[in-house]
Amino acid sequence: MEHTRDESADALWSRLHLIEGQPLADRAEAYGALHDELMKRLESPSRADARDAAPGPR
């Protein structure tokens, strides 16, 4: 199931709100984990890009 941009933005804001409520050391670790997750998403090809690049009939 794919999320719409609004759902993804809402999920990100919720996650950021939860992180902000944590003690400073925990917050730093949580922001680092979030950064790593977002970088993986940005660096991986999207499903649509992968479909377009796949050989075969369209």
C-alpha positions in Angstrom: 0.0 0.0 0.0 1.4 3.4 -1.0 1.0 6.5 1.2 -0.1 9.8 -0.2 2.2 12.8 0.3 -0.2 14.1 3.0 -0.1 10.9 5.0 3.7 10.8 4.7 4.0 14.4 5.9 1.6 13.8 8.7 3.6 10.7 9.8 6.8 12.7 9.6 5.4 15.5 11.7 4.1 13.0 14.3 7.5 11.3 14.5 9.3 14.7 14.9 6.8 15.6 17.6 7.6 12.4 19.5 11.3 12.9 19.1 11.1 16.4 20.4 9.5 15.1 23.6 12.5 12.9 24.4 15.6 13.7 26.6 18.4 15.4 24.6 20.6 12.3 24.3 17.7 10.2 23.1 16.6 12.9 20.7 20.0 13.1 19.1 20.0 9.3 18.5 16.4 9.4 17.2 17.2 12.3 14.7 20.3 10.3 13.5 18.1 7.2 12.9 15.5 9.4 11.1 18.3 10.9 9.0 19.6 7.5 8.0 16.1 6.3 7.1 15.3 9.3 4.9 18.7 9.1 3.2 18.0 5.4 2.3 14.6 6.5 0.8 16.2 9.3 -1.2 19.0 7.1 -2.5 16.8 4.1 -3.5 15.0 4.2 -6.8 11.2 4.7 -6.5 8.8 2.0 -7.5 7.7 4.0 -10.5 11.3 4.5 -11.6 12.1 0.8 -11.2 9.0 -0.1 -13.3 10.0 2.3 -16.0 13.6 0.9 -16.1 12.4 -2.7 -16.2 12.7 -4.4 -19.6 9.7 -5.7 -21.3 6.4 -4.6 -22.8 4.6 -1.6 -21.3 
